[in-house]
Amino acid sequence: MASSYARTSHDRRDAVGSVSEPAVAKKLRNVVRPPNISKSLKKAGAVLLLPPDPITDVAGVVLIGAAFAMSSRQPLSIESLLVETRKSMRDLQSMF
C-alpha cells in the first residue's frame, strides 16, 4: 500500500514538473489561445516600410493591408471548432 502511494505521488510530481517546463507551457497556451497572425503581419509590414528601398515599401503596404483585412476574423479555437461541429452534426441529423 505504501509503495503504491509513493509511486503515484512520484508520477504526479513528474507530471506537474513536465507541465511547468516553459516549452510545454507555451505549446499548451498556443492550443488554448492561438497566436494572432494579423499582429505578425503588421510587424513584418512595418519593418519592410523602414528601409528607404521603394520595392520593400510595396510589400510592406500589402502586408499591413492584409493584416487589417484579417484583423476582423477571429482565430480558430477549440471552443469555436466544437460549436461548428455541433452545428454540422445537427444539420446532418435533420436531413435524415
C-alpha positions as CSV (number, residue, x, y, z in Angstrom):
1,M,0.0,0.0,0.0
2,A,2.7,2.4,0.9
3,S,4.8,1.6,-2.2
4,S,1.7,2.2,-4.4
5,Y,1.1,5.6,-2.8
6,A,4.8,6.5,-3.2
7,R,4.7,5.5,-6.8
8,T,1.6,7.5,-7.7
9,S,2.9,10.5,-5.8
10,H,6.1,10.3,-7.8
11,D,4.1,10.0,-11.0
12,R,2.1,13.1,-10.1
13,R,5.2,15.1,-9.3
14,D,6.7,14.2,-12.6
15,A,3.5,15.2,-14.5
16,V,3.3,18.5,-12.7
17,G,7.0,19.1,-13.3
18,S,6.7,18.4,-17.1
19,V,3.8,20.9,-17.4
20,S,5.8,23.6,-15.7
21,E,8.5,23.5,-18.3
22,P,8.4,26.6,-20.5
23,A,8.3,24.8,-23.8
24,V,5.3,22.6,-22.8
25,A,3.6,25.6,-21.2
26,K,4.0,27.6,-24.4
27,K,2.6,24.9,-26.6
28,L,-0.4,24.4,-24.2
29,R,-1.0,28.2,-24.4
30,N,-0.9,28.0,-28.2
31,V,-3.5,25.3,-28.2
32,V,-5.8,27.1,-25.8
33,R,-5.2,30.5,-27.3
34,P,-3.7,30.6,-30.8
35,P,-1.4,33.4,-31.8
36,N,-2.9,36.3,-33.8
37,I,-1.5,36.3,-37.3
38,S,-2.6,39.9,-38.1
39,K,-0.2,41.2,-35.4
40,S,2.7,39.4,-37.1
41,L,1.7,40.7,-40.5
42,K,1.6,44.3,-39.1
43,K,5.0,44.0,-37.6
44,A,6.5,42.5,-40.8
45,G,4.9,45.2,-42.9
46,A,6.3,48.0,-40.6
47,V,9.8,46.5,-40.8
48,L,9.6,46.5,-44.6
49,L,8.5,50.1,-44.6
50,L,11.5,51.3,-42.6
51,P,14.3,50.9,-45.3
52,P,14.4,53.6,-48.0
53,D,14.1,51.0,-50.8
54,P,10.9,51.6,-52.8
55,I,10.4,47.8,-53.5
56,T,10.1,46.9,-49.9
57,D,7.6,49.7,-49.4
58,V,5.1,48.0,-51.7
59,A,5.4,44.7,-49.9
60,G,5.1,46.4,-46.5
61,V,1.9,48.2,-47.5
62,V,0.5,44.9,-48.9
63,L,1.3,43.1,-45.6
64,I,-0.2,45.9,-43.5
65,G,-3.4,45.9,-45.7
66,A,-3.7,42.2,-45.3
67,A,-3.3,42.5,-41.6
68,F,-6.1,45.0,-41.3
69,A,-8.3,42.8,-43.5
70,M,-7.6,39.7,-41.3
71,S,-8.0,41.6,-38.0
72,S,-11.8,41.2,-38.2
73,R,-11.5,37.5,-38.3
74,Q,-11.2,35.6,-35.0
75,P,-8.5,32.8,-34.8
76,L,-9.8,29.3,-34.5
77,S,-10.1,28.0,-31.0
78,I,-11.1,24.7,-29.5
79,E,-14.5,26.2,-28.5
80,S,-15.2,27.5,-31.9
81,L,-14.4,24.2,-33.5
82,L,-16.7,22.4,-31.0
83,V,-19.6,24.9,-31.8
84,E,-19.1,24.4,-35.5
85,T,-19.0,20.6,-35.2
86,R,-22.2,20.6,-33.2
87,K,-23.9,22.8,-35.7
88,S,-22.8,20.5,-38.6
89,M,-24.0,17.4,-36.7
90,R,-27.4,19.0,-36.1
91,D,-27.7,19.8,-39.8
92,L,-26.8,16.3,-40.8
93,Q,-29.3,14.8,-38.3
94,S,-32.1,17.0,-39.6
95,M,-31.5,15.6,-43.1
96,F,-32.3,12.0,-42.1
